[in-house]
Amino acid sequence: MDHFLQHEFEYALILSGDQLYQMDYNDIIQKHIESKADISVATYPVNAKDATSFGILKSNEENVITSFIEKPSSDLLVDWKSDVGEEMRKQGREYLGSMGIYVFNRELLIKLMADESTVDFGKEIIPQSINKYKTVSYPFEGYWTDIGNIDSFFEANIGLTDDIPQFNLYDSKQRVYTNARILPTSKISGTSLDRAVVSEGCIIGAAKIEKSVIGIRSRIGKDSTIINTYMMGNDDYESLEGIHQNNTEILVGIGERCFIKNTIIDKNVRIGDDVRINGGPHLEDTETETYVVKEGIVVIKKGAVIPKGFVL
């Protein structure tokens, strides 16, 4: 609040940091003003599987929130279905989830923050406020996903390879900016590419890359196959001198004759030749020093070294 109160403002917009979405914040603020709300909560319909990870609420015909529960257990969900419309109902999205995006009136925010016994918006501040202050739901109908867990993070990135991605990077009106790194173009030799997103500065000799996102400065060796994989890339290039001086056997990137599927490869990973990683539901959840398996998705940890011939 020390930082907030250094600025002149009537409304405070509180955002979540682990979500991917495209929203016009002017709209939620305008709706907040028009409804004469004290608090507005951006909401999105979610399915039963995801509902247990969200604050779930119910609202009346004027979108005023009447009840709220934080991360309900599955046995409680039957009482928390909302009228979300036919299209969402077909998708099984019948629970109105809080997106963790809020608009507060200035004086109310100051008052609520003065109570040091409350430290969490979802668990305490919102549930305690709905019966005291006018708390309104702002239904959001655009693209949105919570990328705070492995499977949704993976799906959001792989989704960029679709012919018409739900999250549109090519919209001239809602532009997505990235850091200008001034890297060389990617060099690709003898590779079959199908629904692949390849960043700048890559050196690729793979046999096949299918439905995968390849990050900056990635190196993929000859005759390797990459399917349904998000490879984050590398922070730096390895020089030929450095390779010889350090007697490096496994280079940064993916070696030759590898097969990688259903995998997230974090930054600066070294994968040796003839490695086979086949993620999927047949794998049990586990964690080692170099990788994690979560709901069938294999995550190679940042800076990990996977030895030649490794099989998972």
C-alpha positions, 0 to 999 in steps of 0.5 A, spaced: 500 500 500 505 504 500 507 504 493 499 504 491 498 510 495 504 514 492 499 515 486 492 518 485 487 513 483 480 512 484 480 504 482 485 499 483 486 493 478 489 487 481 492 482 476 494 475 477 501 473 474 500 466 472 495 466 467 495 467 459 489 471 456 487 477 452 483 482 456 481 489 455 481 492 462 478 498 460 471 494 459 472 491 466 473 498 469 467 501 465 463 495 467 465 496 475 463 504 474 456 503 471 454 497 476 456 502 482 460 496 485 465 496 490 469 490 488 469 487 481 471 480 480 473 477 473 470 470 472 470 465 467 466 458 467 471 452 468 469 444 468 469 440 474 476 438 474 479 445 474 473 447 479 477 444 485 483 449 484 479 455 483 475 460 488 468 458 485 462 463 486 454 464 484 451 471 482 444 473 481 441 476 475 445 483 476 451 479 476 452 481 484 456 475 487 451 472 492 456 466 495 463 464 494 467 458 496 475 457 495 477 451 492 471 446 494 472 439 494 469 435 489 463 432 493 461 440 494 461 442 487 454 439 486 451 445 489 455 450 485 453 450 478 451 456 475 447 458 469 453 459 464 450 458 457 449 453 452 455 453 449 459 453 456 455 447 458 456 443 452 464 443 454 462 441 461 464 448 464 458 449 469 462 453 475 464 460 475 471 461 477 474 467 479 480 469 475 484 472 480 483 479 477 479 484 481 477 492 481 477 495 488 474 502 489 480 506 492 477 507 499 475 500 500 482 497 498 485 502 503 480 499 509 481 492 507 488 492 507 489 496 514 486 489 517 493 485 517 489 479 519 487 478 512 492 476 507 489 472 501 484 475 496 481 469 494 481 465 501 479 471 506 478 478 503 473 476 497 469 471 501 468 476 507 466 482 503 460 479 499 455 480 504 458 487 506 460 490 500 457 490 493 461 485 489 460 484 482 462 478 477 465 481 470 464 475 466 469 474 461 468 470 454 475 471 451 481 466 451 484 465 458 487 459 461 491 458 468 498 456 467 500 455 474 500 448 473 504 443 468 498 441 464 495 447 462 502 451 461 504 445 456 497 445 453 497 453 452 504 453 449 503 447 444 496 450 442 500 455 439 502 450 433 494 450 431 493 452 424 488 457 428 491 458 435 486 460 441 491 465 443 492 469 437 499 472 437 498 475 430 492 480 432 494 487 430 489 490 435 491 486 441 499 485 440 503 481 444 510 484 444 517 480 446 524 482 448 528 484 442 534 479 442 537 481 435 539 474 434 541 471 427 536 467 423 534 460 424 538 455 420 534 448 418 537 442 414 533 436 412 528 437 417 520 435 416 516 441 419 509 440 421 505 445 425 512 447 428 513 454 431 521 455 431 524 461 434 530 465 432 537 463 432 536 456 432 541 450 429 536 444 427 538 438 423 532 434 426 529 429 421 522 431 424 519 436 428 511 436 429 506 440 433 512 443 437 515 449 440 522 450 439 525 456 443 531 461 442 538 458 440 535 451 440 540 446 437 537 439 435 542 434 432 541 430 426 536 424 425 532 426 431 524 426 432 521 431 436 513 431 437 508 435 441 514 438 445 516 445 448 523 446 448 525 453 451 532 453 448 538 456 451 541 463 454 547 462 450 551 459 444 557 454 446 563 456 442 567 451 438 573 453 443 569 452 449 567 445 447 574 443 446 577 446 452 572 443 456 572 436 453 564 437 452 561 430 450 554 432 451 552 439 447 547 444 449 541 442 446 538 435 443 543 430 440 543 426 434 538 420 433 533 422 439 526 421 440 522 426 444 515 426 445 510 430 450 516 433 453 517 440 456 525 441 456 527 447 460 533 452 458 540 450 457 539 442 457 544 437 455 541 431 451 546 426 449 545 422 442 540 416 442 536 418 447 528 416 447 523 420 452 516 418 450 511 422 455 504 419 456 499 417 461 503 410 461 508 414 466 507 414 473 508 421 476 515 422 479 521 426 480 528 425 480 534 430 480 534 431 472 526 430 470 519 430 473 513 426 470 506 430 472 500 427 469 504 424 463 508 430 461 515 429 462 519 436 464 527 436 463 529 440 469 533 447 467 541 445 466 540 438 466 544 433 463 541 427 460 546 421 458 547 418 451 542 412 450 537 414 456 530 411 455 524 413 459 
